[in-house]
């Protein structure tokens, strides 16, 4: 029985370990910072709740929360 192309790729990549773009040691501080910024911007958007403030506070707050939540999940060792 011959090896599958996927198995060949697996064997070829065994000598190249995965290196994340952000090291494991920096994931928690980055996640905490992003989540803090998200809470701050959400509060500012709640105080100034108008449609013109949506691109100024609302969208950056949601993006900071989204990326901060993913980084926090990775930083504390919960794998999705």
Order of alpha helices (4+ residues) and beta strands (2+ residues): alpha-alpha-alpha
